[in-house]
Amino acid sequence: MATLAEASPSADTAPADAPRHWSEQRLTEADLAHIPGDSGWPVVGNTFTMLADPHAFADRMIKTHGKVYKNRAFGGWQVSLIGAEANELLLFNKDKIFSSEQGWGPVLDQLFPRGLMLMDFDHHRIDRRALSIAFKPEPMRHYSGALNRGIAREVAGWAGPKQFYPAIKKLTLDLAADSFIGLPWGPEADKINEAFVDMVQASVAPIRKPLPFTKMKKGVDGRAFLVDYFTRETLRRRAEGGGQDMFSQFATATREDGSLLPVDEVVDHMNFLMMAAHDTITSSATSLIYYLATNPEWQEKLREEIFAVTGGPDGDGNPRPLDYDDLAKLDLTEMAFKESLRMVPPVPSMPRRALREFEYGGYRIPAGAMVGINIYWTHHSEEYWDNPFTFDPMRFTPDKVKARHKYAWVPFGGGAHMCLGLHFAYMQVKILLAQLLQRYRIEAAAGYNPEWQDWPIPQPKDGLKVVFTSL
């Protein structure tokens, strides 16, 4: 939307022989011989088949093998567990069987170590509580003001044809630099943003070593630049007393015993939160704009709701800002956003590692197995959704939400690792729509249906071609 801490956070709950790092106790095909599946091509397995079309690959595997299957890709074996019940098992993690840290490790260990998503159990709980200070009402009000000003300034010049994805990506990166770091827009923010882009692209690079001229090398270099920058800034902000931006909140956050977080952990948390915030919000905002452009009746419903809450544009035709206290009044807008997150979840799948043996779906899954859930598949399964490929925000009325399996919709994860910044995401998207829909009608060509790049975070391959027509 991060890996192994120096002291294993799973040590207090895992059995003594549980793997302590994702590289230990790698399972072989023989260990998983009783589970149906596909080893793919020699050496590379199914890596490139999955990257080419992950949703088609998953559909084929489920139809062929069922809702529990093994697959060899990215240098190892993974067991996929499919459906809302599997989502609940992994995400709620009631019996503390699964490690998020060791699940994400093979993908992110060189780039986003020790991010909050990659901590387990007590270590995760303690740091999450410390970092939650950045999402309390007072700092959120501060972010709200910065978002209103920054979005209004940028989108005022968006009239006419536009590729929405690169435009919102730049805007989201600039907003993150402003709200998260407290930096003015400019060359310094651009360097930071470039480093984040390189790190995210490296996260799914087929070549996992930072060899010269590879994506991984660019990503590792980007991390080194940010570690240096955030280390210096953490020390400076502690000395000066911090501020209202998110980074200053993290830099001065304390644990339960009153101690400050170690500087290197502040740096890693900031790296991870910046990545998770700007890339996942960019993807989420893009999918929502696509569905509003191609479903104009819903766009008009949201515009009417926003006008009712803000009072509409002022006498000079400028959109009125969305007040922080009015965010909760945009019910239809929130339902439309939730539906776009269902249609295009920004994190389509989620890995974990089994710390001990367990049973699921009639199969014994051994300790050390890499396991994963498929969020996209669950979001599009007829088991949970009528006409699942149709955009319909009314799926999220309170009565329908109550009647549905709680883990059939999990774009923000669930359980202890539920996205810490989800309310920030809702706020940013609502403020974006308040600015756009008070100013423009968003249109797309008849029958427009762009092809999407599905991994690592979904985006339209053509940049999403829309037209902003002034009202």
Protein Blocks (a to p, Z undefined) as FASTA:
>chain_A
ZZcdfbdfklmmmcfklcfbfkgopacfklmmmpgcdebjghjlmmlmmmmommlmmmmm
mmmnojbdcddeehiacdddedjklmmmmmnomnomacfklmmmmmmmmmmgoiaklcgh
jlmmmmmmmmmmmmgfklmmmmmmmmmmmmmmmmmmmgccddfklmmmmmmmmmmmmmmn
opacdjklmmmmmmmmmmmmmmmgfblcfcehiaklmmmmmmmmmmmmmmmmmmmmmmno
pafbfklmmmmpccfkopacdfklmmmmmmmmmmmmmmmmmmmmmmmmmmmmmmmmlmmm
mmmmmmmmnopaafkopacdddfklmmmmmmlmmmmmmmmmmmccblbacdddfbdcdee
hiacdehiacdddfklmmmcckloghklbccfklmgfklmmmpcfklpcfnggajllcfk
lmmmmmmmmmmmmmmmmmbccdddehiacdddfbfbdcdfklpaaddddZZ
